[in-house]
Amino acid sequence: MVILVIQHRVTDYQGWKKAFDSDPIGRAKNGVTRHTIYRPAEDPNRVIVNLEFRSLEQAQKFLPALHELWKRVGAKLGFDGPGGVDAHILEEVERIEY
């Protein structure tokens, strides 16, 4: 499994969530199999989004589309385009359940 982890600040979580839910670039059609959203308890204006993919290639192909989206709407949603976002593609190397 491959996860694209995205972290950034928002000025209005509800507004950001509405924009996220509108799915402007089509997560499922671009290989996203699941997403999770987190907000740190001590900083509810920060969001962490995990987008899961079956392959590294799908995640690598999706990231540039996200950068273009962030350029267009980032300032409206409370972060400064791609520069205000921390995004990394992670490959799972181990999973142990307890």
N, C-alpha and C positions, 0 to 999 in steps of 0.2 A: 504494500500500500504506500501511496505517496500523498503527502499533505502539503498544501500551500497554506502557510500560516501568515495571517495579515493582522497587523496591529496599527491602530491610529486613534486619534482623538476625534470626538464629535462635539458640537455645541448643543445639539438637540437629539437625544437618542431616538425619540419617537419619530422625528422627521427622517433620521438616517435609516431607521428600521423600515419605514414605509418605502423609501428609495431602494433599499436592499431587497425587500419582498417583491418589488416590481420586476426584478430580475432582468435588467436592461440588456445584458449580453448573453442570456440563455445559458445558465449553468449546466443544466442536464444535457442539453444538446452538444455541449463542449466538453463532456467527459466527467463532470462533477457527479460523484455518486452519493455524497452526503455532505452536509455542512453542520457545524456547531458554532454557536456564538457565545462568547464569555464577556463579562464585565467585571473588572476588579471591584471588590467590595469597597475599597478605600478610594476608588476613582471611577465613578459611574459614567464619566464622560470619555472613557477609553473603551474601545471595543477590540476584542480579539476574535478573529474569524478563522476557523479551520475549514478548508475545502479539501475533500478527499477525492483522489483520482485512482484509477487502476494502474496507470503507467506514468512514468516520469515524462515521457514525450507529451502526454495530454496536458500535464501541469505546465510544462515549459511553453506549450503553444498558447495556453490560456492567459498566462501572466502578461504578455504584451497588450492583450485586449483590455485587461484591467488597468494597465498604465494609461491607456488612451481614455478610458472612462474616468479615471481619477483626474486627468488633466481637465476634462470638461466639467465635472461636478464637484470636485474636491473642495473648492472654496465655499460653495453653497452649503456643504454638509459639515463644515467646521474643520477641515484639514487642508493643507496647502498642496493640493495635487499630489503627484507621485512622491515629491520630496517630503511630504508629511506622513508617509506610510512606510512602515517597516514590513517587508514581505520576504519570506524565505520558503523555498521548496525543500521539504524534508522527506527522506526515504526512511521508512520504518525498517530498523535492523533487528529489533527484538520486541516481543510483547509477552509479558508474563502476567497472568491473572492470579490474584490471591483471594 
